[in-house]
């Protein structure tokens, strides 16, 4: 900017390309490259940023050297889905869920829920209820998904189960939800 003259100078950076170069040429070639968990992190970054799926799938496979985990298998399923390899996706998700904790299943259910994939979220929440029937949280999550789908009676039943199990820090909120149904 000079007196009355202003000249815009756009500066752009391809953040994905820069990050991928740093991952390939630095992160995975240094000491971190000897740790399979580094490959898991790199693959998860690619999935989260919707880039480099094919190479990320290879990185995910390398991360299995220290043993498969829920997160690694779930990442691989996401990469397979992004690559259109739908036959393999469900098998990998099922294998991931076999290793999942209650919290991990719930988190993945909410991931689907926020993506507008409510039916898939309900499937995961129902699975969590079947595997952890004594957890107020799984009933609460299922109730929320049912309500979003307009399945009010099912939502009410899930919230009532959650209310009966929840501690006092949650009962007010859950009762408020029930009252609003």
C-alpha positions, 0 to 999 in steps of 0.5 A: 500500500502506497498513498492511494494505491493498494495492490493485492498480492494473493499468496496461496499455499497448498497445505496438503501438498506441503504436509504430505511432502513433510510426512514423506521426506521428513517424518517417515524417513527419520526416527519416527519412520521406524515406529509403525505408529508413525505410519498410523498417524500419517494414514489417519491424517490423509483420511481426515484431510481426504488426500493421498488415499492409496499411499495412506492405505500402504502406510496403514498396512505398515502400522499393523506391524505392531498389531492391529488396533481399533483405530488402525482398522477403522482408518483402513476401512475409511481409506478403503471406502474413499477408494471405492472398495466397498466390499472390503469396507464392511469386513474391516469395520467389523474387524475394527469393532471386535477390538473397540471399547464402548467409548470408541464405538460411541465416538464412531457412531457420532462420527456417522451422526455428524456426517448425516449418516444417522442409520449407520450411527444407529447401527453402532449405537444399537450394537453398543447397547447390546454389548454394554446394556448397563451404561447410561451413555450408550442408551443416551446416544441411541436415544439422540439418534432415534430422536433425530430420525423422528422415532420418538417412542424409541428415543423416549425408551432409550432416554428413560433407560439412560435416566434410570442409570445416570448419575446426578450430573446427567439426570437434569439434562436427560430429563430435559430431553425427555420433557422436550420429546 
